[in-house]
Amino acid sequence: MPMSKRRAALSALLFTSSLAGCAASQQRAGWAGDDYYRRGDYRAAVVAYRVQLNESTPRTGRSGAMLRLGLAYLTQGTAEADARAELVLLQLIERHPDSESAQTARIALTRLHRARQAEQARSEDDVRIARLRYVLGAYKRQLGHTRERLMAYREANSEASSERTTMVKEIEGLKLKLKQQEERIEALSKQLDAIKRIDLDRQPD
């Protein structure tokens, strides 16, 4: 699955600091995942890091390996991978709270949570706009039916002036509701565009 723009922005901001320690980490402790990580094969890196982190063999640089494991999970772009990344990063902070990797993990978690909130807000806006458009379509259909009734009334040259007045008022009321719904959709669309622009502004150049 290709990374979304949000994934690319979140990952690119954090990978530079973690990549710096890969070569030294591999030389000192033999982290097999580092080669995969540097090459961008993050799925293979996940497997390699998990295998070695679960071994009882003592290795230096565990905090860095845990950090890169969490970040590699984030590239997969699924809810399950996000949850695994969050768990690994939280474990890193708990076990190595004063390490440089823990500081980077805190930044990663903060940005992951913000990205989730932004996605949730966009999703809710999309739902609201879809509902308003549905209501708007219903108003338009009702307006069309009322106009047909008015045309039929005029053709029949009925003397029921009260009915004609009622239908005219109904049309005017529907026009007002239609305008209000269109204004609400426009406002929500602008809000959604603003959120998307904020997300784009957070991406690295």
N, CA, C and O of each residue as an XYZ file, in Angstrom:
820
protein
N       0.856     -1.193      0.000
C       0.000      0.000      0.000
C       0.891      1.242      0.000
O       1.737      1.376      0.884
N       0.731      2.150     -0.958
C       1.579      3.344     -0.989
C       1.258      4.262      0.177
O       0.122      4.324      0.647
N       2.282      4.975      0.635
C       2.077      5.892      1.753
C       1.249      7.080      1.307
O       1.446      7.596      0.207
N       0.328      7.518      2.143
C      -0.434      8.730      1.883
C       0.454      9.930      2.137
O       1.544      9.796      2.692
N      -0.010     11.106      1.731
C       0.758     12.323      1.990
C       0.967     12.526      3.479
O       2.026     12.976      3.914
N      -0.044     12.192      4.249
C       0.080     12.354      5.702
C       1.168     11.438      6.243
O       1.954     11.846      7.098
N       1.221     10.175      5.741
C       2.239      9.235      6.185
C       3.623      9.753      5.790
O       4.557      9.727      6.591
N       3.741     10.222      4.545
C       5.041     10.685      4.075
C       5.543     11.842      4.924
O       6.721     11.897      5.278
N       4.641     12.773      5.251
C       5.040     13.928      6.053
C       5.459     13.505      7.453
O       6.481     13.963      7.965
N       4.680     12.642      8.067
C       4.975     12.190      9.427
C       6.294     11.431      9.467
O       7.105     11.634     10.371
N       6.509     10.555      8.483
C       7.707      9.731      8.481
C       8.949     10.543      8.160
O       9.968     10.410      8.838
N       8.876     11.387      7.129
C      10.058     12.129      6.691
C      10.600     13.031      7.790
O      11.812     13.227      7.885
N       9.721     13.581      8.619
C      10.154     14.481      9.678
C      10.930     13.758     10.775
O      11.685     14.381     11.522
N      10.741     12.444     10.869
C      11.325     11.698     11.979
C      12.430     10.751     11.556
O      13.273     10.389     12.377
N      12.449     10.333     10.276
C      13.379      9.291      9.865
C      14.822      9.771      9.852
O      15.733      8.982     10.101
N      15.048     11.048      9.566
C      16.413     11.544      9.449
C      17.197     11.306     10.727
O      18.330     10.827     10.696
N      16.580     11.647     11.852
C      17.281     11.484     13.122
C      17.527     10.019     13.445
O      18.553      9.690     14.039
N      16.608      9.127     13.067
C      16.783      7.711     13.382
C      17.742      7.043     12.421
O      18.426      6.096     12.811
N      17.823      7.499     11.173
C      18.744      6.916     10.199
C      20.196      7.165     10.580
O      21.077      6.363     10.270
N      20.435      8.283     11.253
C      21.811      8.642     11.587
C      22.484      7.568     12.423
O      23.694      7.369     12.317
N      21.717      6.875     13.254
C      22.327      5.876     14.124
C      22.333      4.480     13.564
O      22.819      3.567     14.231
N      21.813      4.266     12.361
C      21.689      2.916     11.821
C      23.039      2.240     11.620
O      23.249      1.120     12.086
N      23.962      2.920     10.924
C      25.246      2.292     10.602
C      26.015      1.931     11.870
O      26.502      0.810     12.017
N      26.115      2.896     12.782
C      26.837      2.635     14.024
C      26.151      1.545     14.829
O      26.806      0.703     15.443
N      24.823      1.571     14.820
C      24.067      0.575     15.571
C      24.333     -0.820     15.040
O      24.524     -1.758     15.814
N      24.346     -0.958     13.721
C      24.561     -2.277     13.136
C      25.970     -2.780     13.424
O      26.155     -3.961     13.717
N      26.960     -1.903     13.347
C      28.336     -2.306     13.605
C      28.517     -2.763     15.045
O      29.200     -3.755     15.301
N      27.912     -2.048     15.984
C      28.100     -2.370     17.394
C      27.270     -3.574     17.824
O      27.763     -4.433     18.555
N      26.032     -3.646     17.386
C      25.132     -4.648     17.929
C      24.588     -5.611     16.884
O      23.905     -6.569     17.248
N      24.859     -5.399     15.617
C      24.404     -6.317     14.584
C      22.903     -6.329     14.401
O      22.299     -7.399     14.317
N      22.284     -5.148     14.337
C      20.832     -5.086     14.100
C      20.562     -5.324     12.616
O      20.836     -4.466     11.777
N      20.022     -6.499     12.308
C      19.784     -6.863     10.915
C      18.776     -5.940     10.237
O      18.823     -5.744      9.023
N      17.875     -5.382     11.018
C      16.847     -4.512     10.441
C      17.386     -3.201      9.902
O      16.724     -2.539      9.103
N      18.604     -2.812     10.340
C      19.129     -1.510      9.926
C      19.371     -1.432      8.420
O      19.096     -0.405      7.799
N      19.882     -2.510      7.833
C      20.113     -2.514      6.380
C      18.802     -2.332      5.626
O      18.714     -1.527      4.699
N      17.792     -3.082      6.032
C      16.478     -2.958      5.384
C      15.918     -1.554      5.568
O      15.343     -0.969      4.650
N      16.097     -1.033      6.765
C      15.551      0.289      7.087
C      16.173      1.363      6.201
O      15.471      2.214      5.656
N      17.505      1.314      6.061
C      18.175      2.315      5.229
C      17.750      2.217      3.768
O      17.675      3.225      3.065
N      17.476      1.003      3.321
C      17.075      0.809      1.917
C      15.599      1.129      1.680
O      15.149      1.170      0.535
N      14.856      1.353      2.739
C      13.440      1.666      2.597
C      12.548      0.444      2.535
O      11.363      0.565      2.225
N      13.089     -0.736      2.824
C      12.281     -1.959      2.859
C      11.771     -2.123      4.288
O      12.300     -2.917      5.066
N      10.738     -1.358      4.614
C      10.308     -1.270      6.010
C       9.583     -2.526      6.499
O       9.614     -2.833      7.691
N       8.939     -3.243      5.599
C       8.282     -4.491      6.020
C       9.329     -5.522      6.461
O       9.162     -6.197      7.477
N      10.410     -5.632      5.680
C      11.477     -6.552      6.065
C      12.160     -6.067      7.342
O      12.556     -6.876      8.182
N      12.298     -4.747      7.490
C      12.910     -4.199      8.701
C      12.074     -4.551      9.924
O      12.623     -4.894     10.971
N      10.770     -4.469      9.805
C       9.882     -4.819     10.920
C      10.137     -6.248     11.370
O      10.282     -6.515     12.563
N      10.190     -7.170     10.408
C      10.400     -8.589     10.751
C      11.749     -8.767     11.450
O      11.839     -9.437     12.479
N      12.794     -8.165     10.884
C      14.134     -8.337     11.442
C      14.238     -7.744     12.842
O      14.787     -8.374     13.747
N      13.717     -6.545     13.019
C      13.784     -5.921     14.343
C      13.008     -6.740     15.375
O      13.480     -6.944     16.494
N      11.822     -7.206     14.999
C      11.006     -7.962     15.957
C      11.717     -9.237     16.399
O      11.706     -9.584     17.580
N      12.339     -9.935     15.437
C      13.033    -11.183     15.778
C      14.157    -10.908     16.776
O      14.274    -11.597     17.789
N      14.977     -9.906     16.489
C      16.129     -9.655     17.348
C      15.739     -9.030     18.687
O      16.373     -9.306     19.706
N      14.716     -8.199     18.694
C      14.281     -7.608     19.962
C      13.673     -8.645     20.895
O      13.661     -8.457     22.111
N      13.164     -9.745     20.330
C      12.576    -10.804     21.150
C      13.614    -11.822     21.618
O      13.312    -12.690     22.436
N      14.841    -11.712     21.095
C      15.891    -12.618     21.535
C      16.409    -12.207     22.918
O      16.306    -11.050     23.326
N      16.965    -13.188     23.616
C      17.533    -12.896     24.939
C      18.963    -12.378     24.854
O      19.538    -11.949     25.855
N      19.542    -12.421     23.635
C      20.924    -11.960     23.460
C      21.017    -10.473     23.769
O      20.286     -9.678     23.178
N      21.906    -10.076     24.689
C      22.034     -8.639     24.990
C      22.660     -7.894     23.818
O      23.650     -8.347     23.243
N      22.079     -6.751     23.467
C      22.594     -5.930     22.375
C      22.550     -4.472     22.807
O      21.656     -4.051     23.540
N      23.514     -3.727     22.346
C      23.473     -2.287     22.584
C      22.553     -1.639     21.563
O      22.268     -2.210     20.511
N      22.099     -0.451     21.888
C      21.269      0.301     20.946
C      19.851     -0.203     20.820
O      19.228     -0.021     19.773
N      19.311     -0.843     21.875
C      17.936     -1.357     21.804
C      16.926     -0.221     21.619
O      15.938     -0.373     20.901
N      17.183      0.915     22.270
C      16.222      2.017     22.154
C      16.135      2.500     20.708
O      15.046      2.807     20.223
N      17.278      2.569     20.013
C      17.258      2.986     18.610
C      16.556      1.984     17.737
O      15.820      2.362     16.825
N      16.772      0.690     18.004
C      16.096     -0.346     17.226
C      14.587     -0.294     17.447
O      13.812     -0.457     16.505
N      14.174     -0.066     18.689
C      12.735      0.037     18.972
C      12.130      1.250     18.265
O      11.015      1.185     17.747
N      12.877      2.357     18.250
C      12.389      3.549     17.568
C      12.192      3.268     16.086
O      11.150      3.596     15.520
N      13.203      2.654     15.453
C      13.089      2.391     14.017
C      12.008      1.361     13.719
O      11.376      1.416     12.665
N      11.790      0.426     14.635
C      10.684     -0.520     14.473
C       9.357      0.221     14.479
O       8.507     -0.019     13.621
N       9.175      1.121     15.440
C       7.923      1.887     15.501
C       7.703      2.727     14.267
O       6.592      2.785     13.740
N       8.773      3.390     13.792
C       8.635      4.231     12.602
C       8.387      3.401     11.349
O       7.652      3.820     10.456
N       9.007      2.215     11.287
C       8.766      1.324     10.144
C       7.305      0.891     10.101
O       6.714      0.789      9.026
N       6.724      0.637     11.270
C       5.292      0.305     11.322
C       4.448      1.454     10.748
O       3.472      1.217     10.037
N       4.830      2.688     11.059
C       4.034      3.832     10.637
C       3.951      3.961      9.117
O       3.001      4.546      8.597
N       4.935      3.421      8.406
C       4.916      3.554      6.944
C       3.862      2.667      6.299
O       3.526      2.862      5.131
N       3.333      1.693      7.042
C       2.420      0.729      6.438
C       1.023      1.299      6.201
O       0.274      0.781      5.372
N       0.675      2.350      6.916
C      -0.561      3.068      6.624
C      -1.846      2.330      6.940
O      -2.857      2.561      6.276
N      -1.844      1.445      7.935
C      -3.062      0.756      8.352
C      -3.313      1.027      9.828
O      -2.399      1.387     10.571
N      -4.564      0.851     10.242
C      -4.911      1.074     11.649
C      -4.171      0.087     12.543
O      -3.721      0.451     13.630
N      -4.042     -1.166     12.091
C      -3.340     -2.173     12.889
C      -1.864     -1.806     13.055
O      -1.314     -1.903     14.152
N      -1.223     -1.381     11.949
C       0.185     -0.996     12.019
C       0.364      0.230     12.910
O       1.333      0.312     13.664
N      -0.565      1.185     12.829
C      -0.512      2.360     13.702
C      -0.550      1.944     15.170
O       0.202      2.461     15.997
N      -1.438      1.002     15.477
C      -1.573      0.549     16.864
C      -0.286     -0.140     17.331
O       0.149      0.055     18.466
N       0.325     -0.951     16.447
C       1.579     -1.611     16.806
C       2.692     -0.586     17.009
O       3.493     -0.699     17.938
N       2.731      0.419     16.124
C       3.744      1.468     16.252
C       3.579      2.200     17.581
O       4.555      2.455     18.286
N       2.346      2.529     17.911
C       2.094      3.248     19.161
C       2.540      2.422     20.367
O       3.130      2.954     21.307
N       2.255      1.118     20.333
C       2.647      0.243     21.443
C       4.165      0.189     21.587
O       4.690      0.292     22.695
N       4.874      0.024     20.456
C       6.340     -0.057     20.497
C       6.940      1.247     21.025
O       7.853      1.228     21.850
N       6.422      2.375     20.545
C       6.963      3.664     20.964
C       6.689      3.933     22.442
O       7.527      4.511     23.135
N       5.526      3.520     22.923
C       5.221      3.679     24.347
C       6.130      2.793     25.204
O       6.583      3.209     26.270
N       6.392      1.572     24.730
C       7.304      0.688     25.457
C       8.710      1.277     25.490
O       9.404      1.192     26.503
N       9.123      1.873     24.378
C      10.436      2.515     24.315
C      10.546      3.623     25.362
O      11.534      3.706     26.092
N       9.529      4.462     25.424
C       9.547      5.573     26.388
C       9.557      5.055     27.818
O      10.213      5.633     28.685
N       8.829      3.963     28.072
C       8.768      3.403     29.423
C      10.105      2.774     29.829
O      10.552      2.930     30.966
N      10.739      2.060     28.887
C      11.960      1.318     29.227
C      13.225      2.180     29.145
O      14.189      1.940     29.872
N      13.219      3.172     28.271
C      14.405      4.021     28.099
C      13.975      5.501     28.119
O      14.167      6.210     27.131
N      13.408      5.957     29.213
C      12.788      7.289     29.252
C      13.736      8.454     28.987
O      13.310      9.501     28.500
N      15.018      8.279     29.304
C      15.960      9.391     29.177
C      16.795      9.331     27.899
O      17.704     10.140     27.710
N      16.489      8.386     27.034
C      17.285      8.231     25.816
C      16.844      9.241     24.752
O      15.732      9.770     24.777
N      17.765      9.481     23.821
C      17.433     10.363     22.694
C      16.317      9.758     21.841
O      15.478     10.476     21.296
N      16.321      8.427     21.735
C      15.273      7.744     20.966
C      13.902      7.972     21.596
O      12.907      8.115     20.885
N      13.846      8.008     22.934
C      12.563      8.245     23.618
C      12.035      9.636     23.299
O      10.828      9.823     23.147
N      12.939     10.620     23.197
C      12.509     11.970     22.842
C      11.893     11.987     21.444
O      10.852     12.603     21.216
N      12.559     11.296     20.509
C      12.020     11.217     19.152
C      10.696     10.457     19.136
O       9.784     10.806     18.386
N      10.592      9.416     19.967
C       9.345      8.647     20.041
C       8.196      9.514     20.534
O       7.072      9.392     20.045
N       8.466     10.384     21.493
C       7.416     11.284     21.991
C       6.932     12.212     20.868
O       5.736     12.469     20.736
N       7.872     12.706     20.070
C       7.492     13.565     18.942
C       6.645     12.781     17.953
O       5.634     13.277     17.454
N       7.067     11.547     17.673
C       6.325     10.710     16.722
C       4.903     10.456     17.202
O       3.955     10.528     16.419
N       4.754     10.154     18.505
C       3.419      9.891     19.056
C       2.544     11.138     18.995
O       1.361     11.058     18.664
N       3.130     12.288     19.317
C       2.368     13.540     19.258
C       1.861     13.802     17.847
O       0.701     14.168     17.656
N       2.735     13.615     16.856
C       2.338     13.882     15.469
C       1.351     12.832     14.959
O       0.466     13.140     14.161
N       1.507     11.594     15.422
C       0.551     10.558     15.047
C      -0.835     10.894     15.583
O      -1.829     10.753     14.870
N      -0.906     11.338     16.836
C      -2.195     11.686     17.441
C      -2.823     12.890     16.719
O      -4.031     12.919     16.484
N      -1.989     13.881     16.371
C      -2.515     15.043     15.656
C      -3.020     14.648     14.274
O      -4.054     15.138     13.818
N      -2.287     13.765     13.615
C      -2.713     13.312     12.286
C      -4.039     12.567     12.377
O      -4.906     12.728     11.518
N      -4.196     11.752     13.419
C      -5.465     11.043     13.611
C      -6.619     12.026     13.819
O      -7.700     11.865     13.253
N      -6.368     13.040     14.637
C      -7.416     14.031     14.898
C      -7.805     14.772     13.624
O      -8.984     15.028     13.379
N      -6.794     15.118     12.807
C      -7.078     15.816     11.551
C      -7.886     14.927     10.608
O      -8.820     15.395      9.956
N      -7.526     13.646     10.536
C      -8.258     12.725      9.686
C      -9.699     12.556     10.174
O     -10.635     12.496      9.377
N      -9.856     12.481     11.491
C     -11.197     12.347     12.055
C     -12.048     13.569     11.746
O     -13.227     13.450     11.412
N     -11.436     14.755     11.862
C     -12.169     15.990     11.564
C     -12.580     16.029     10.098
O     -13.706     16.408      9.776
N     -11.661     15.633      9.202
C     -12.007     15.619      7.779
C     -13.116     14.619      7.491
O     -14.020     14.883      6.699
N     -13.034     13.462      8.150
C     -14.053     12.438      7.943
C     -15.430     12.932      8.401
O     -16.434     12.721      7.721
N     -15.460     13.590      9.564
C     -16.733     14.116     10.069
C     -17.278     15.202      9.157
O     -18.485     15.268      8.925
N     -16.399     16.057      8.634
C     -16.844     17.096      7.702
C     -17.401     16.482      6.423
O     -18.405     16.952      5.887
N     -16.744     15.428      5.937
C     -17.224     14.756      4.731
C     -18.626     14.184      4.945
O     -19.483     14.261      4.065
N     -18.843     13.608      6.133
C     -20.161     13.043      6.444
C     -21.210     14.143      6.503
O     -22.304     13.992      5.959
N     -20.874     15.264      7.171
C     -21.834     16.369      7.275
C     -22.173     16.929      5.890
O     -23.334     17.216      5.596
N     -21.165     17.078      5.056
C     -21.406     17.612      3.708
C     -22.273     16.650      2.905
O     -23.171     17.075      2.178
N     -22.000     15.340      3.037
C     -22.806     14.347      2.315
C     -24.267     14.408      2.761
O     -25.176     14.311      1.937
N     -24.489     14.569      4.067
C     -25.865     14.645      4.574
C     -26.560     15.908      4.073
O     -27.726     15.870      3.678
N     -25.840     17.018      4.093
C     -26.430     18.267      3.612
C     -26.758     18.186      2.128
O     -27.783     18.701      1.682
N     -25.890     17.543      1.372
C     -26.162     17.395     -0.054
C     -27.385     16.517     -0.307
O     -28.147     16.742     -1.247
N     -27.556     15.512      0.552
C     -28.741     14.662      0.429
C     -30.008     15.478      0.696
O     -30.991     15.399     -0.041
N     -29.950     16.273      1.786
C     -31.099     17.136      2.109
C     -31.339     18.134      0.996
O     -32.483     18.403      0.629
N     -30.259     18.686      0.456
C     -30.373     19.651     -0.627
C     -31.048     19.018     -1.839
O     -31.897     19.640     -2.477
N     -30.671     17.785     -2.153
C     -31.309     17.081     -3.269
C     -32.796     16.877     -3.027
O     -33.606     16.987     -3.946
N     -33.152     16.573     -1.760
C     -34.566     16.388     -1.431
C     -35.343     17.691     -1.603
O     -36.467     17.690     -2.104
N     -34.730     18.818     -1.178
C     -35.376     20.112     -1.356
C     -35.571     20.428     -2.838
O     -36.617     20.934     -3.243
N     -34.556     20.124     -3.635
C     -34.656     20.398     -5.069
C     -35.766     19.575     -5.713
O     -36.516     20.072     -6.552
N     -35.861     18.308     -5.308
C     -36.934     17.472     -5.858
C     -38.306     17.991     -5.443
O     -39.241     18.038     -6.242
N     -38.403     18.380     -4.173
C     -39.675     18.910     -3.689
C     -40.031     20.210     -4.411
O     -41.191     20.452     -4.742
N     -39.017     21.037     -4.647
C     -39.239     22.282     -5.365
C     -39.718     22.003     -6.785
O     -40.617     22.678     -7.285
N     -39.112     21.003     -7.436
C     -39.542     20.642     -8.782
C     -40.984     20.174     -8.810
O     -41.742     20.543     -9.706
N     -41.365     19.365     -7.834
C     -42.750     18.880     -7.779
C     -43.731     20.028     -7.562
O     -44.803     20.069     -8.165
N     -43.343     20.964     -6.688
C     -44.222     22.099     -6.421
C     -44.385     22.960     -7.674
O     -45.482     23.440     -7.959
N     -43.318     23.153     -8.406
C     -43.406     23.919     -9.649
C     -44.314     23.221    -10.659
O     -45.088     23.872    -11.361
N     -44.218     21.914    -10.728
C     -45.103     21.162    -11.627
C     -46.566     21.350    -11.236
O     -47.432     21.511    -12.096
N     -46.827     21.329     -9.955
C     -48.198     21.563     -9.488
C     -48.679     22.961     -9.870
O     -49.821     23.148    -10.288
N     -47.782     23.940     -9.719
C     -48.154     25.309    -10.053
C     -48.436     25.453    -11.548
O     -49.384     26.130    -11.947
N     -47.602     24.809    -12.372
C     -47.835     24.867    -13.812
C     -49.159     24.208    -14.187
O     -49.902     24.711    -15.030
N     -49.444     23.062    -13.540
C     -50.707     22.388    -13.801
C     -51.887     23.250    -13.371
O     -52.933     23.284    -14.020
N     -51.686     23.933    -12.275
C     -52.740     24.826    -11.788
C     -53.004     25.957    -12.782
O     -54.152     26.281    -13.086
N     -51.922     26.548    -13.276
C     -52.085     27.647    -14.228
C     -52.738     27.178    -15.520
O     -53.586     27.870    -16.084
N     -52.335     25.991    -15.987
C     -52.919     25.485    -17.222
C     -54.408     25.219    -17.065
O     -55.186     25.443    -17.993
N     -54.794     24.754    -15.921
C     -56.214     24.467    -15.690
C     -57.024     25.732    -15.428
O     -58.254     25.701    -15.369
N     -56.293     26.868    -15.269
C     -56.959     28.145    -15.047
C     -57.969     28.058    -13.899
O     -59.107     28.518    -13.988
N     -57.482     27.440    -12.815
C     -58.371     27.270    -11.668
C     -58.590     28.603    -10.964
O     -57.748     29.500    -11.001
N     -59.730     28.697    -10.334
C     -60.042     29.912     -9.578
C     -59.670     29.771     -8.109
O     -59.996     30.630     -7.290
N     -58.990     28.688     -7.787
C     -58.632     28.483     -6.373
C     -57.396     29.321     -6.040
O     -56.280     28.811     -5.946
N     -57.628     30.597     -5.867
C     -56.517     31.512     -5.635
C     -55.779     31.208     -4.323
O     -54.577     31.448     -4.207
N     -56.494     30.693     -3.368
C     -55.846     30.393     -2.084
C     -54.802     29.291     -2.257
O     -53.730     29.345     -1.654
N     -55.116     28.294     -3.081
C     -54.155     27.223     -3.320
C     -52.927     27.759     -4.053
O     -51.792     27.381     -3.764
N     -53.188     28.651     -5.012
C     -52.075     29.241     -5.752
C     -51.168     30.022     -4.801
O     -49.943     29.919     -4.869
N     -51.792     30.808     -3.909
C     -51.007     31.575     -2.943
C     -50.181     30.653     -2.047
O     -49.018     30.929     -1.754
N     -50.802     29.556     -1.618
C     -50.102     28.593     -0.768
C     -48.891     27.992     -1.483
O     -47.817     27.855     -0.898
N     -49.082     27.639     -2.751
C     -47.986     27.041     -3.507
C     -46.863     28.035     -3.758
O     -45.684     27.682     -3.723
N     -47.247     29.294     -4.015
C     -46.216     30.315     -4.215
C     -45.396     30.480     -2.946
O     -44.169     30.569     -2.998
N     -46.079     30.519     -1.803
C     -45.380     30.639     -0.523
C     -44.486     29.415     -0.277
O     -43.373     29.530      0.236
N     -44.998     28.261     -0.650
C     -44.217     27.039     -0.467
C     -42.940     27.078     -1.297
O     -41.871     26.674     -0.838
N     -43.069     27.571     -2.527
C     -41.908     27.691     -3.400
C     -40.888     28.658     -2.804
O     -39.690     28.378     -2.802
N     -41.362     29.789     -2.303
C     -40.463     30.771     -1.719
C     -39.755     30.195     -0.482
O     -38.566     30.426     -0.260
N     -40.518     29.448      0.307
C     -39.916     28.829      1.487
C     -38.859     27.802      1.114
O     -37.806     27.722      1.746
N     -39.149     27.017      0.081
C     -38.182     26.018     -0.379
C     -36.939     26.684     -0.957
O     -35.825     26.198     -0.760
N     -37.123     27.778     -1.659
C     -35.971     28.509     -2.194
C     -35.066     28.989     -1.059
O     -33.841     28.923     -1.157
N     -35.696     29.478      0.032
C     -34.927     29.960      1.169
C     -34.151     28.819      1.822
O     -32.975     28.967      2.152
N     -34.826     27.668      2.006
C     -34.147     26.515      2.594
C     -33.017     26.037      1.699
O     -31.948     25.663      2.181
N     -33.258     26.050      0.393
C     -32.234     25.637     -0.559
C     -31.005     26.531     -0.450
O     -29.874     26.045     -0.459
N     -31.231     27.830     -0.347
C     -30.123     28.768     -0.220
C     -29.352     28.536      1.068
O     -28.122     28.586      1.077
N     -30.074     28.283      2.158
C     -29.429     28.048      3.444
C     -28.564     26.786      3.411
O     -27.457     26.768      3.949
N     -29.080     25.736      2.777
C     -28.317     24.499      2.684
C     -27.071     24.685      1.828
O     -26.003     24.166      2.153
N     -27.211     25.421      0.744
C     -26.050     25.676     -0.124
C     -24.979     26.468      0.633
O     -23.786     26.217      0.464
N     -25.412     27.439      1.480
C     -24.460     28.215      2.259
C     -23.748     27.341      3.287
O     -22.553     27.515      3.526
N     -24.472     26.403      3.895
C     -23.857     25.504      4.869
C     -22.843     24.585      4.210
O     -21.769     24.337      4.759
N     -23.187     24.080      3.027
C     -22.253     23.210      2.300
C     -21.001     23.981      1.923
O     -19.890     23.464      2.040
N     -21.176     25.217      1.470
C     -20.024     26.033      1.086
C     -19.117     26.295      2.287
O     -17.892     26.249      2.171
N     -19.736     26.573      3.458
C     -18.951     26.845      4.656
C     -18.168     25.613      5.097
O     -17.001     25.717      5.477
N     -18.815     24.440      5.046
C     -18.126     23.221      5.434
C     -17.028     22.864      4.444
O     -15.976     22.360      4.836
N     -17.263     23.121      3.174
C     -16.239     22.849      2.172
C     -15.018     23.725      2.404
O     -13.886     23.261      2.268
N     -15.240     24.996      2.755
C     -14.117     25.890      3.041
C     -13.353     25.415      4.276
O     -12.124     25.470      4.316
N     -14.098     24.948      5.287
C     -13.453     24.444      6.497
C     -12.603     23.224      6.181
O     -11.493     23.089      6.694
N     -13.124     22.323      5.327
C     -12.378     21.132      4.943
C     -11.130     21.506      4.162
O     -10.070     20.916      4.371
N     -11.241     22.476      3.265
C     -10.081     22.934      2.492
C      -9.015     23.524      3.407
O      -7.819     23.325      3.193
N      -9.468     24.262      4.442
C      -8.527     24.864      5.382
C      -7.762     23.787      6.138
O      -6.556     23.919      6.346
N      -8.447     22.720      6.553
C      -7.791     21.620      7.262
C      -6.767     20.948      6.353
O      -5.661     20.620      6.782
N      -7.151     20.745      5.087
C      -6.223     20.112      4.154
C      -4.999     20.982      3.920
O      -3.882     20.477      3.803
N      -5.217     22.316      3.852
C      -4.073     23.211      3.657
C      -3.133     23.163      4.862
O      -1.913     23.220      4.707
N      -3.715     23.056      6.077
C      -2.883     22.964      7.277
C      -2.026     21.709      7.230
O      -0.844     21.746      7.575
N      -2.628     20.575      6.795
C      -1.885     19.317      6.685
C      -0.762     19.444      5.669
O       0.352     18.975      5.902
N      -1.059     20.084      4.534
C      -0.034     20.253      3.495
C       1.086     21.141      3.983
O       2.249     20.911      3.653
N       0.745     22.182      4.788
C       1.769     23.095      5.308
C       2.721     22.377      6.252
O       3.878     22.771      6.396
N       2.225     21.311      6.899
C       3.077     20.572      7.830
C       4.045     19.640      7.110
O       5.005     19.165      7.716
N       3.808     19.370      5.819
C       4.679     18.467      5.086
C       6.000     19.146      4.798
O       6.054     20.359      4.597
N       7.097     18.337      4.779
C       8.404     18.928      4.455
C       8.480     19.346      3.004
O       7.857     18.727      2.140
N       9.257     20.418      2.724
C       9.436     20.852      1.340
C      10.185     19.788      0.546
O      10.434     19.968     -0.646
